[in-house]
Amino acid sequence: MSHANAALTPRARLRLAQLVVEHGWTHTAAATMFMVSARTAKKWSDRYRAEGPAGMADRSSRPRSSPTKTRVGLVRRIVRLRWRHRLGPVQIAGRLGMAASTVHAVLVRCRINRLSH
């Protein structure tokens, strides 16, 4: 199932790709007919050539990696300081030499951003 903002459904992608690959349409002509950019038409026709009809299915848009993700060891240090010394994000950031916003984001992700008294 396509997401709500998708310009084309998998069936329309297949039809567009078939017009380009099998019927010799130009990317521009097919793109105009389906009201998408020529770049999009090229993407779908290239994928059709490489993968066939199966390539027209929706794909995940989840990032494959997060290179700037906070390292596990650093997350553990943040959590340890939070529990042992009951420090806030600014104090933890000062001790670890990092941004308070990063510390706060880690605490929220670990669900310990609010201390119970």
C-alpha distance (Angstrom), angle and dihedral (degrees) to the residues before:
residue distance angle dihedral
M1 . . .
S2 3.79 . .
H3 3.76 121.8 .
A4 3.78 118.6 -107.4
N5 3.81 95.5 -99.6
A6 3.82 97.8 46.0
A7 3.78 112.2 127.1
L8 3.80 92.2 -148.8
T9 3.78 136.0 29.3
P10 3.82 117.8 -134.4
R11 3.82 89.0 -101.1
A12 3.82 92.2 52.5
R13 3.83 90.5 46.7
L14 3.79 89.3 53.7
R15 3.81 92.2 49.3
L16 3.82 91.8 48.0
A17 3.81 91.8 48.8
Q18 3.80 92.5 47.5
L19 3.80 91.4 51.8
V20 3.80 90.3 54.2
V21 3.81 99.8 38.6
E22 3.80 103.6 33.2
H23 3.80 103.5 25.5
G24 3.80 99.7 37.2
W25 3.79 99.3 -119.7
T26 3.78 117.7 158.2
H27 3.78 119.0 -112.4
T28 3.79 89.5 -116.3
A29 3.81 94.8 52.6
A30 3.80 93.6 47.0
A31 3.80 91.0 44.8
T32 3.79 91.2 52.3
M33 3.80 91.7 50.3
F34 3.81 92.6 51.2
M35 3.82 94.1 37.6
V36 3.81 96.0 -120.7
S37 3.79 132.8 115.1
A38 3.80 122.5 -83.4
R39 3.80 87.2 -118.0
T40 3.81 89.8 59.0
A41 3.80 91.0 48.0
K42 3.81 89.9 51.4
K43 3.80 91.6 48.6
W44 3.80 92.9 53.5
S45 3.80 95.2 42.7
D46 3.83 91.5 48.9
R47 3.79 90.2 49.3
Y48 3.81 90.3 48.5
R49 3.82 90.4 52.6
A50 3.80 91.3 49.8
E51 3.81 101.4 39.3
G52 3.78 108.1 14.6
P53 3.82 122.0 -140.7
A54 3.82 91.5 -26.7
G55 3.81 89.0 66.7
M56 3.80 91.4 65.6
A57 3.81 93.5 71.0
D58 3.79 122.2 107.1
R59 3.78 116.2 -90.5
S60 3.76 131.6 -154.0
S61 3.80 115.4 -93.8
R62 3.81 91.9 -158.3
P63 3.80 112.8 127.4
R64 3.79 112.4 -103.9
S65 3.78 91.7 -142.2
S66 3.81 140.5 7.1
P67 3.80 106.1 -145.0
T68 3.81 93.9 179.0
K69 3.80 94.8 49.4
T70 3.82 114.6 132.4
R71 3.80 109.9 -98.7
V72 3.82 117.6 -108.3
G73 3.82 93.1 -121.4
L74 3.79 91.2 54.3
V75 3.81 91.7 48.1
R76 3.81 89.0 53.5
R77 3.82 91.3 51.2
I78 3.81 90.9 50.1
V79 3.81 92.0 49.7
R80 3.82 92.0 45.6
L81 3.82 92.1 52.2
R82 3.79 90.2 46.9
W83 3.81 94.5 53.0
R84 3.81 100.8 35.8
H85 3.80 100.0 41.0
R86 3.82 100.6 20.1
L87 3.79 90.8 -132.0
G88 3.78 126.1 167.5
P89 3.80 125.6 -125.3
V90 3.81 94.0 -93.0
Q91 3.81 93.7 52.4
I92 3.82 92.9 44.6
A93 3.80 90.5 47.9
G94 3.80 90.3 51.4
R95 3.80 91.9 52.3
L96 3.79 94.4 46.4
G97 3.80 97.8 38.1
M98 3.77 97.3 -122.0
A99 3.80 139.3 112.9
A100 3.80 117.6 -70.9
S101 3.80 89.4 -137.6
T102 3.81 89.9 59.5
V103 3.80 91.4 49.5
H104 3.80 90.2 48.4
A105 3.82 91.2 49.8
V106 3.82 90.2 51.8
L107 3.81 91.5 48.7
V108 3.81 91.3 49.8
R109 3.80 91.2 48.0
C110 3.83 89.4 51.4
R111 3.83 89.7 45.1
I112 3.79 94.4 -123.0
N113 3.78 98.9 107.6
R114 3.82 91.2 116.3
L115 3.77 121.0 56.0
S116 3.78 117.6 -146.6
H117 3.79 111.6 -135.2
